[in-house]
Structures are given as structure tokens and as C-alpha cells.
Amino acid sequence: AAVQPQAVRTRTAELRDHARTLTPGGVHSNVRLAGPSVFFERGEGAWLYDVDGNGYVDYLLGQGPNFLGHASTRVNDAVARESRRGTIFGGQHVLENEAGELFLDTVGWAERVRFGLTGTEADQVALRLARAATGRTKFVRFEGTYHGWLDNVLVTAVDGKTAPASKGQLAHHLDDTYFLPFNDVDAVAATLSAHDDVAAVIVEPVMCNSAAIMPRDGYLQQLRRLCDRHGIVLIFDEVITGFRLALGGAAERFGVTPDLAVYGKAMAGGWPVSALAGSAALMDMFGGEVNHSGTFNSSVPACAAVIAALTTLREDPPYTRVEDHGMKLMAGIRELALRYDVPMRIQGLPMAFHVSFGDPSPIHDHSGLARLDLTRYAAFAQNLVSHGVWVAPRGIWYVSSAHGDRELAAALERFEAALATGA
Ligand code: PMP
């Protein structure tokens, strides 16, 4: 392979040093501390370009939002055009209805929606609503999922036990949670039988934040049945899966309807919008008894972005294309791993899959991550970045509707060049 590492990053180095004098660690989100520090000039389709002129095939998509590729003309033009009338009024505006109707029609099962800015806050308001509706306090979640960075949800594992992931976090906020292994129906059944204080079960239908672990056949259906039996609110955290696995997200793909679902990332073509959706009976509690607020909720640019992104997805559904690209990419990586005799393992769905080193047998819960060599992959991810493939050190790969044959060829050529330097 003739691809050389794109070694020149002089301007990035200058900007990184400057950034460290302005913002802690030189980054504005701690997630970015883990990655290589690259300053980007612009994104276009499936490509990113850094300030030193290097190009990258992007399989991180800004951590997921750029499902339509970077700088979608249709989305960005709509945002610019609509925002000329102003952005936020402290009252209602017409685009809210249009965005709400389109959103609900696209999701399919939900009757009401509230727009917000981030997945983190939408998760919080989902949990609050579940508590309000049931009069109970606790919730069940699963080891290895991510539901935002706030005190009651941010966790890490210390000696195999769930613990706060940050200094300054109030550890007792985690006391309201039963942490269970994913894909273990009996564990959920036992917990719900033993405790009558559970308001909600919250789940990432595919554990994209944990090696893209798939739900076993029937698992989500059984969660649905258990929640029904115990009068518990089933919350799907579709921040990653929403509009990505299918127009109707994981709910559509797996044929299971939650009571509430949280969306973000792919729903607005790269703009900061999240949503909580659900039945009228639950959601209408926000009409008075339950608080959900936000100065910037449902701004004109947010609604314009949602309308443009969802219209694009509905007019020309990219799912077959994205799936095809992802399948070819996964197969190509597997083939290269074989050829270079490295123990690479890949699992998940073609639109969001996980790459690491280690035992290639599928893993079904978070404890299986112990069989993976995540450190080795993180180092290899750095190598991939220096060869012009923008990926996250934690191993998640996202495919967008802008990825085509040219990107596939470039990505695999660069992947091979990186492998040839050692992994
Ligand atoms: N839930 C899930 C499943 C996520 O993946 C994320 C973000 N990666 C969040 C919630 C939080 O979303 P945000 O970063 O927009 O607050």
C-alpha cells in the first residue's frame, strides 16, 4: 500500500497548545480527551479536512449526528433561511408544529414529542416523567450503557462494580438505580419481583456504548412484557439508534414499542436537537404537573434542521445504502485482519459497529468486554487517524448516507497501510 501517514500537523499542534491555555485539556467535552487532538477546518460529505490540509474518511460522524454526512446543503440552507426571521421567541412558532408532526409521523408509534438540545437532558426528563407517572423512585438500567454525564447516570466500573465516573459526583445519586447485566431477562424478572419501587427500565436497544452489543432474539420483547406486567415505564434510549437503524429507529427494527423514547444525534443533520417522545397519556403530564423546560428548546434553527433532515431521510431513505457500505467495510476489515494475522473482532450493525482486538466470539453483556483488548485498539485508532481515517479510540464506527465506493476504497487502503505499520 502506497498510503503514507499524514504526518504534518504543525498548525494543529499550534492550535492545540493555544487551546490548552483557554480550555481545560484543550477540549470542550471530556470525551474528546481520549481521542487524538486534531483541529479540523471543515467537513464535506463523508470527509473531514484538518487545518494542515490532511483529509480523513470520517467514521465517527461527530459521535453520530452527521448521519447525512457533513454540511448537508439542504439542512444548512433551511437553518440559514428560517433563522433570518429570528431564532427564539419565548413563545411558539409555526415550524414547531411542522417539525413535531413530521417527527411523530416518522417515529411511527409515539403521540407526543418534546424537543430539547442534548441526549443527556432528554434522558433525565424521561426518568422524571416515569417517576411522576408511577409514583415510584427507582429505575433499572444495564451495565455498559450510557445515558449522559449527570450524577445519577454517569458510571464506570471499579473492580467490576459500578461506581461514579467523576470526582465531584454525588455517589448516592446512583442509589436509585438497579444495575443489571444486559441480555439477561431473568435478572430483570427477579429484580422486578423483589422490588416494587421501580418506575422505569431504561435501555439502549443496541448497546452502542458498549462494543455495539446486540439484544438477543426476543430480549426487548421480554423487557416489554415484564414492564407491562409490573406497570413499569419502558424507556428506549434511542440517542444513537434513532433514525439510524431505520426511520423508526430500534423500535421499528426490533418491532418493540416503548412507552417513552429519547432521541438525539441523527435526527437533525448535525444540529443540536434531542427529543423525548411517548404516549399522550404520559407526555401530557408535561402540560402541568411535571416540569420540562429549556430556553433554547424548539428554536427556529432546531426545527428547521429537524424538518430538513427528516424530509431528506423520508424522501430518499439511505438505509439500504448505509447497510451495504457498512457490510462491505466490516467484511473488508475482517479480511485485512486475517491477511495481517491480527486478532480483530467486529460486531454490531453495519450502520454502527464496534472494532477491537481480542477473542472474536460475540459478546452479549458488558462483562464480555474483559475479553477485548481495548487498549491495543485505542493505540491502533491513533494509527488509523494518522493514516487519514477518523475514528474513535473506543472502537465505535458510524456509517453515513454520504459514504460510497470511493470512501470504502480509501478507508480500506488506509486501514491496510496502518496495519502494515503494526497493530
Ligand atoms: N444516550 C446515549 C445512548 C448516548 O449515546 C448519548 C451520547 N453519546 C447520550 C445519551 C447523551 O447525549 P448527549 O451527548 O447529546 O448529551
Residues whose N, C-alpha, C, O or C-beta is under 5 A from the ligand:
A	BS01	PMP	T118 G119 T120 Y146 H147 G148 E204 D237 V239 I240 G264
